Amino acid sequence: MKKSRSTVQGTAYQDNPIFDWLALERAPRVGPLTIARLINGFGSPRSALEASPDEIRRRTGIGEKLAREISEYQIPEQAIIRDMRLLESLGARITTRWDPAYPSLLKEIYDPPALLFVRGEILAEDGRAVAIVGTRNPTRYGLDVAESIAADLARSGITIVSGLARGIDTAAHRAALKAGGRSIGVQGCGLDIPYPRENKGLVEELIQSGAVITEFRPGIPPLPTNFFRRNRVVSGLSKGVVVVEATRKSGSLITAEHAVDQNRDVFAVPGNLMNMRSQGPHHLIKQGAALVESANDIAEALFKAPEKKPQPTLFPAVAERDEMSDTARAVLEAIDPDPVAIDILCQSLTMEPGKLSGILLELELKGMIRQFPGKMFARVLG
């Protein structure tokens, strides 16, 4: 028995084809692969939703129980109209897997989202994309590496994709935008939910110079299970995935696993052997991931030659270091990318605090080191 549509206020929304897509997306036990079977069998969401159980079974091969549930599904009209109005207020749109505007790389994976909720613009040039992911609690070294790689890739015309999480994700997004490039953030919740809250401003920036996307309709909270699905989209949008600092149990390694399943390249940044955040990248390297020392390693592996060659060094150029005194050079070599306290430097270098402070100021003015609160110093990458 075919479903009739009510004549409640909101008919204009019900006549919009997007209404039918949102209705199908809400159907019980219907995910991306089932939606694909229904569209392949019926050509449109409305035809699928109005079909009898026997028609659904015959055209799609879907089992009897699920076919009956889909056929008897009562469309929550008011909830869908509410979602459509909310999406309008956000300036968002929906693109389906069958739209020409749908990201071509994402179409290649096993289970691409049937619907993408999008704020901003996804362009053809975003096919040249690299995902950068990592821990939510990075060291200074991890942040510096993520920012350096993201900025250099962005200057080369490569779009940076990440998951909008705290830490490495946020650093990669911001560095790409600061470098004048494009970036795409993938959320694990509805577009109407700011998560994490402190990235609300970053979301607005991404909308202007890229996009924020999700496969979750408005109102869906950032549930832990959502991030497994989010991660496959992060890797699916990208030619390769770079992991910067992650524990062995990090979601970043799940993203890397998705990348392998999707026939994407995986890259890992080595770190301090004593830091548990290095365990994830080191594990990936042991499993065959490419060790990354610079953005150029990634650009050459994925795109042969970047449009603008990134700076390949993580440390100050040899020419600049040659101009330093032996004492200044010794101080620089004693400073790691992770911040170290001045009193520890005094002990390791057996140098008086006054003399060391002068050299540290010299190195800081040259942009070779960075000072942090508490008289902590770290070497600058790039």
N, C-alpha and C positions, 0 to 999 in steps of 0.2 A: 504494500500500500504506500503510495507516494505521499510525501509530507507536504502539507500546505503551509503557506507563509501567512502570518497574521497581518492584519492591516493596522497595527499599532503605529504611532508616530515614529518615524525613522525609516519609512519606506525607501527614501532616497539612499540610505545606507544599504538596505537589503537588496536594492537593485544594482549595487556596485559589485562587480565580480570579486573584489577583495573580501566581501562578506562571506561568500561561498568558501573561499580558501580558509578563512578563520574558522568557519563552521567545521570544515573537514579536519582542521588541525586539532580541534577540541574533541573529536570523536573518540570514544573509548578504545584504549589499546591500539591506537593508530599512531605510528611513528613514521619517520622519513621513508623507510623501505615500503611500508604498506601503502602510504600515500602514492608513491611512485607506481605501485602495481595498480592502484585504482585509477590513476590518471592515464596510464598506458592502456587500461581496459576500457575506460569510458570517455576519455578526452577532456573532461572537465569535472571540477568538484561537485557541481550541482547534479550532473547526471549520475555520478557515483552515489551521492547521498539520497537520491530519489529512486534508486534501483531496488529491486526485490532481492531477498537473500539468494534465490536461485540464480538471478542475473549476475550478482556479484561473484558467486562461486564459479559460474561458467566462464566469465570473462577474465577473472584474475587468478583463479586457483586458490583463493583464500578459503580457509576451513569453514565448516558450517557454523560453528558457534560465533566466530568473529564476524562472519558475513551477516548473521542475524542481528548481532549487536549494532553493526553499522547501519543496517536497514531500519532498525527500530529506534535509533538514536534521535532524541528530541533536541532540536537545535536551541541553545540558550540565546535567543535573539537579543534580549536586552544587554546581556553581558558582552556580546560581540559588538553591538552598537556602541557601548561604553568604551570598549577598546579602540574602536575606529576613531571616536572623537578624541580620545587621549593621544593617539598617534598623530592626529591632525594638529593638536595643540603643541606637540613636540617637533613639528616639522619633519616627521618621520614618514617613511614609505615602506612598502613591502615588495620585495622581489622574490619570485619563485624560481625553482630550479629550471623551469621551462622558459624563463624570460631570457632574451638576448643579453640583458644587462647583468645577469647573474655571473659572479666571478668564474672565469673559465677554469682556473686551477682547482677550485673547489668542486667543480663538476666531475673531476677525475677520480675523486675518492670513492670508497665503497658505499658509504651512506651519507651523501651530502644532505644538509638540511633541506627539506622541501620548501620552507619559507625562511627568508632572512628579513629581519626588521632592521632598517638602515636609517641612520642619521648622518648626513654628509653625502659625499659622492664616492663611489667606487669607479675608478677610471681604467681604461685599457692598460695604461702604463703600470697599474698596480700588479700586473702579471709578473713584473720584475720585483719580487718581494722576498724578504728574508725575515724569519721570526727570531726574536731574541727573548729568551725566557730565563728565569732563575729564581733564587730564593727571595722570600719577602723580607728577610733579615740579612741583607748583604753586609760585607765589610766595605771599607772605603776602597780597597783594591777592586772588589767586584763592581762597585758603582762606577769607578773610573774606567774600567775596561768596557763595561756595557755602554757608557756614554761615548767613549772614543770610537768603538766599532760602529755604533748606531749613527753617529754624526758623519763618519767617513763614508759609510754606505749611502746615507741620505744625500750627501753631496755628489755621489756618483749616479744619482737618479734612481736609487733602489728604495722601494717602499719598506718601511719597518713595521712589522706586525707583532703584536704582543697582547697579553691578556688583561691589561689595565689593573693588575694587582699592585700592591705596595712593593717597594724594593726595586729589583732589577727591571721588571716590566715598566714601571713608571719612569725609571731613569732612561730606558731605551726610547720610550715615546717622546719624552721631553727633549732629549738630545737630538732626535731626528727633526723635530719641529724647530728647535733653535738653529739647526743647520740649514733651515730653509727647505727641508724635504717633506715628504708625505709619510703619514703613519696611520695604521688602522688598528683600532682597539676592539677586542672581542670580549663581550660581557657574558657572564654566567647567570644572568638574571634579565628581567624585563628592562627595556630602555627607560622606563619611568622611575627606576630605582637606582639612586646614586650609590654605587658600591665600588671601592670604599668611598666613604663620604668626602674624604679629603681630596679626591680626584675629580670632584664636580667641575672645577675650573679646567682641568686637563681635558675632560670630555668636550667642553665647549671649544677648546683649541683644536682638538682633533676633528671636530665637525667642520671647522673652517679650512683645514689643510689635510683632509683625509676623510675618515669615516669612523663611526662607532656602530658596531653591528652585534646582533644576537639572534639566536634561533628561538628564543623564549618570548612568548607574548607578554604584553604589559601585565604587571601585577605578580609575575613569577619571582619569588625571592631568590637570593643567592644560596641555594641549598648545596651542600657538599657534593651531592651526586651530579649537579649541573656542570661542575667544573671538568669532569671527565669528558663530557660532551663538548664543552667549550674548547678543551685542549685539542681535540681532533680538528676543529675549525681553524684554530691558530696555525697548526701545521699544514692543514689542507689549503690554506690561502697562500702558502709560501713555497718557494723553490727549495729552501733549506731551513733548518732550525739550529740556532746557536744556543748552547746552554752555558750560562755564566753563573757559577756558584750554586750548588744545590746538594742537599743531602741525598742519600741513597733512596729515601722514601719520599722525595719531593715530587710534586705534581709535574715539575719540569721534565723529569725522566719519563713520566707518562706521555707528555707531549712528544718526547723523542721517540718513544715506542710507536706512537701514532705515525710519526714521520717515516719510520722504517716500513711500517705496514703500507703507507701511501707511496712508497718508492721515492721518498725525499731524502736529500743528503742531511746528515747530522754532523754538527761541529761542536767541539767542546773546548772551553778555555781552561788550561791547567792552573792550579793554584797552590797554596801553601799546604804541604803534606801534613802539617799539624792541625789544620783547620778542617773540621768535619764538613764544612760547606764545599770543600774540594772533592769529597768522596764521590759525588754524583758525576761531575765531569771526568774525573779520573777513571771511574768505572766505564763510562761511555767510550773513552779513548781505548781502554783495554778491549772493548767489544768491537772496535773498528771505526769509531767516530774519528773525524779528522781533527787533529790538534790545531788550534787557532792561536796565532801570535799577532795577527793584524786583520783589519777589514779586507786588505788586499788578498789574503788567503781565501776568504769567502767569495769575493767578487770574481777572482780568477777561476775558482772551482765551478762556480755556478753560471757565470756569464762570460767567461773567457777573458774579457778585458773590460774594466769599468770605464764609464764615459769620462770621468775625471779621476785620475789615479789617487787613491787615498794615501795619506802618510802611513808608511808601513811600520814605523817604529813605535814601541811602547815607552821608550825612554828618550831623554834628550839626545839630540844629534851629536855624533862624535866630534864634529867641528866645534860645537859650542863647548863640549867638555874639554877639548884640547886647549881652549883659551883660559881655562881655570888654573888656579894654582894647585900644587900637589895637595895642599892641606884641604882646600875646598873640594877637590875631587874625592879625597878620602871621606869627607863628611857626607857628600852626596851618595857614595857607594854604601855608606852605613845606614842609609835611610831606605826603608822598604815602602811599597805602595800602601801598606797598612800603617796608620798613624803610630808613632812611637814618641814617648815622653822625652823631654830635653834632658832630664836627669839620667835617663838610661843611656842616651847618646854621650853624655859627659863621661859616664863610667866606661862605656865600650871604647871610646876614643881617647880616654885619659886626657881630657882637655878642660881647661878652666871655663866655667859658665859664661864669663864675659866675652872671651875670645870666640867661643862657639856661637853665641848669640849674634855676633857680628857676621860670621860666615853664613849662618842660617838666613839672616836678613838679605845678604847678597844673593843667595840661591833663590830666595822667595821673590826678589825683585826681577830676577831673570826668568821667573816662571817655571823653575825646575822643581820646586817643592811647594807645598801648601801648608799653611798653619791652621790648626783647629783649636777649639777651646781647651784650656788646661795645658797650654804650651806643648801641644802634640803636633808632630810634623810628619808629612807623608810625601813620597815622591810623586810628581805629576806624571801621568801617562800621556803619551802623544807629543 
